Amino acid sequence: MVLRPILPARTILLSCCIMQTVCSSKPEAPEPEQAAQAPSPMPPLFVFQPTPNGCRWQVVPSLTEDPELLAMTEACPEDIQWSPDGKTAFVLGTDRIWTGPPNAHTAMSRPSNAQHMRAVNGEPALCGIDHQGTPQARTWRVENQRFVAGPTKKLSDVDFMMGDIWMSCPLPEADPGWTGLQQGLQNSPSSGGVFDDAPAALAKVVDAHGGVADTVGALTVGGQKLVYNVVLGDTWHATGPLVWCRDASCGNAVPFEDELPRQPALFPRGDYVLVAQDFDGKGAGIIRAGEANWALKLPADARAMWAPEGLEAR
């Protein structure tokens, strides 16, 4: 995977598909008496967008601003880890691990069995599962600007049931504050918002909209409850319907009407929630609190995550 740096000029980008979607999603100006109730601006998104000529790394600043280009690669990476300030990224490419600022990465060869990546002590650390014979986790760490093999660990059935296989890798704890695409999908807020015993009002509204009342989760988005059904696989997974509850009684419920990605993961931030398939991050879109339709829908093969603070196009 070859990285082609982009000059610092502010560049309008994304495919026409996204540009048209962003433009079509521009909210109407509120009436004067409604201005005080207008939602806050959407936080920036980071997007990997495949194109016929490669992969665009993009920032979508808001619903009303044109997306901006960070970098181009020949293929879209499998994963990315952002530092807390958004100035450094570790990128899991097809045959390389890229480190550094988005438009000035350096590269190291990727071990062939490496599948998972985290930041550990300020460096990328890798873990992969070897299924030959007794399954075991293999690890790699950086030494003298290259990856060297680290500890290994035999895996049990319990390790595979934990969902996030990284928790079973014999490596130090990941650095706090770093955010990653795969890390987010494996630990989405929606997988942790499941009720052991759902409040009656929430269970009732899910049941009324075609769900199953005894498997319910909820997240707070912009002061409202987003209620959803859940299914149990290796971990809890959100599924439709999604229903907005504006008060504790859920008497004024608003169901989400557009088509959802299969097995969605939900990531609230401010007055918005990012939705994407929880196994690959595709099918991403943005819902504004209390609304029944997408505020922004990305192309089906794009993957997105909330951008870290400090990340901006260069």
CORGI-V468013 format. One record per residue. N is the residue number from 0. OMEGA is omega in whole degrees, -180 to 180 (none if undefined). D_FIRST is the distance of its C-alpha to the first C-alpha in Angstrom with 2 decimals. Layout:
BEGIN
((N:OMEGA:D_FIRST) (N:OMEGA:D_FIRST))
END
This chain:
BEGIN
((0:-176:0.00) (1:180:3.82) (2:178:6.58) (3:-177:9.74) (4:179:12.74) (5:179:15.60) (6:-173:19.10) (7:-178:21.56) (8:176:23.45) (9:-171:24.16) (10:174:22.34) (11:-173:23.45) (12:-172:20.69) (13:175:19.88) (14:178:20.83) (15:-179:24.54) (16:-179:24.86) (17:-178:24.17) (18:179:26.09) (19:180:29.00) (20:179:28.91) (21:-179:28.97) (22:-178:31.75) (23:-178:33.66) (24:-178:33.42) (25:-176:35.09) (26:177:38.09) (27:178:41.51) (28:-178:43.48) (29:172:45.83) (30:-177:49.54) (31:-177:51.19) (32:180:52.74) (33:-172:49.40) (34:-177:47.39) (35:-178:48.02) (36:-178:46.51) (37:179:43.27) (38:176:40.12) (39:178:38.03) (40:177:34.87) (41:174:31.76) (42:-179:29.50) (43:175:26.02) (44:167:23.19) (45:-173:19.46) (46:163:17.61) (47:-178:14.26) (48:175:15.12) (49:176:13.44) (50:177:14.58) (51:-177:14.96) (52:-179:12.72) (53:-178:9.78) (54:177:10.24) (55:170:12.84) (56:-168:13.51) (57:170:17.27) (58:172:20.55) (59:-172:23.59) (60:-177:26.44) (61:178:29.28) (62:-172:30.80) (63:-179:32.25) (64:178:29.56) (65:176:26.78) (66:-177:23.24) (67:-175:21.30) (68:174:17.75) (69:-176:15.88) (70:175:12.42) (71:172:10.02) (72:-178:6.36) (73:178:5.60) (74:179:6.36) (75:178:8.62) (76:178:8.43) (77:-177:11.37) (78:175:13.28) (79:175:14.08) (80:-179:17.11) (81:173:18.99) (82:-177:21.68) (83:-179:25.15) (84:178:25.22) (85:-176:21.87) (86:-179:20.90) (87:178:18.39) (88:168:15.61) (89:-170:14.01) (90:179:10.84) (91:180:10.16) (92:-176:6.58) (93:179:6.53) (94:-179:6.73) (95:167:6.82) (96:-179:9.44) (97:179:9.50) (98:177:13.15) (99:177:15.40) (100:-175:16.24) (101:-176:13.97) (102:180:13.97) (103:-177:14.02) (104:164:11.70) (105:-171:11.72) (106:170:9.56) (107:179:11.14) (108:180:10.53) (109:173:11.00) (110:-170:14.36) (111:-177:14.45) (112:-179:17.10) (113:-177:15.94) (114:-176:16.28) (115:-176:17.76) (116:173:17.19) (117:171:19.82) (118:179:20.84) (119:-178:23.62) (120:175:25.59) (121:179:23.06) (122:175:20.17) (123:174:17.62) (124:-173:19.35) (125:176:18.16) (126:177:20.29) (127:-177:20.13) (128:176:22.97) (129:-175:24.21) (130:178:26.55) (131:-176:28.13) (132:176:31.76) (133:-178:32.44) (134:176:29.37) (135:178:28.15) (136:175:25.65) (137:-177:23.63) (138:177:22.29) (139:177:20.26) (140:-178:20.77) (141:174:19.66) (142:-179:21.95) (143:175:21.70) (144:173:18.07) (145:-179:16.97) (146:175:17.49) (147:-177:20.86) (148:177:22.61) (149:-178:25.00) (150:174:27.82) (151:-179:28.01) (152:173:30.25) (153:-175:31.86) (154:177:31.54) (155:176:34.44) (156:180:34.85) (157:179:35.45) (158:-179:31.98) (159:180:30.41) (160:-177:32.87) (161:178:31.78) (162:179:28.88) (163:-175:26.54) (164:180:25.78) (165:-179:24.73) (166:180:28.47) (167:-179:29.08) (168:-178:26.55) (169:179:28.49) (170:175:26.92) (171:179:28.59) (172:-180:28.74) (173:-180:25.74) (174:179:26.25) (175:174:28.26) (176:177:27.17) (177:179:23.41) (178:-178:22.28) (179:-180:19.46) (180:-179:18.54) (181:178:19.19) (182:178:21.91) (183:-179:23.65) (184:-178:23.64) (185:-178:25.10) (186:-174:27.74) (187:176:28.52) (188:-178:31.88) (189:178:33.11) (190:179:32.94) (191:-177:35.17) (192:-174:37.59) (193:179:39.50) (194:167:43.30) (195:179:45.32) (196:-173:48.21) (197:172:47.25) (198:-174:49.80) (199:-177:52.02) (200:-179:51.17) (201:178:47.40) (202:-178:47.97) (203:-176:50.41) (204:175:48.14) (205:179:45.27) (206:-178:47.83) (207:-178:49.24) (208:170:45.89) (209:179:45.19) (210:179:43.71) (211:-167:45.13) (212:-175:47.21) (213:175:46.77) (214:-170:42.95) (215:172:42.24) (216:179:39.90) (217:175:40.01) (218:176:38.12) (219:-180:39.58) (220:179:37.95) (221:179:39.81) (222:178:43.03) (223:176:42.99) (224:171:42.30) (225:-174:39.59) (226:-176:40.89) (227:172:39.01) (228:176:39.50) (229:174:37.66) (230:-179:37.09) (231:171:36.65) (232:171:33.89) (233:171:32.29) (234:174:32.98) (235:178:34.57) (236:176:32.68) (237:173:33.80) (238:179:34.91) (239:3:37.07) (240:167:39.43) (241:-178:38.51) (242:176:41.71) (243:173:42.50) (244:-175:45.63) (245:177:47.14) (246:-175:49.85) (247:-179:50.85) (248:-178:52.84) (249:-179:49.98) (250:-180:52.69) (251:-174:50.63) (252:178:47.51) (253:178:44.80) (254:174:42.57) (255:-168:39.04) (256:-177:39.34) (257:-180:35.91) (258:179:33.81) (259:171:31.80) (260:178:28.53) (261:179:29.29) (262:-173:29.87) (263:168:29.19) (264:-173:28.40) (265:-178:30.24) (266:-179:29.35) (267:171:32.27) (268:-179:32.20) (269:-179:35.28) (270:-174:36.66) (271:173:33.55) (272:174:31.73) (273:-180:28.11) (274:178:28.00) (275:176:25.09) (276:-172:24.88) (277:180:25.10) (278:178:23.03) (279:177:19.78) (280:-179:20.47) (281:-180:20.69) (282:-171:23.86) (283:176:24.09) (284:-178:27.06) (285:174:29.52) (286:175:33.24) (287:-175:35.80) (288:175:38.53) (289:-175:41.36) (290:-174:39.89) (291:-176:39.83) (292:178:36.86) (293:168:33.29) (294:178:33.16) (295:176:29.52) (296:179:27.61) (297:175:23.89) (298:-171:22.48) (299:-176:22.46) (300:177:18.71) (301:175:18.07) (302:-173:17.96) (303:172:19.88) (304:174:21.46) (305:-178:24.11) (306:175:22.72) (307:177:23.89) (308:180:26.71) (309:179:25.80) (310:175:22.48) (311:178:22.75) (312:-177:20.90) (313:none:20.79))
END
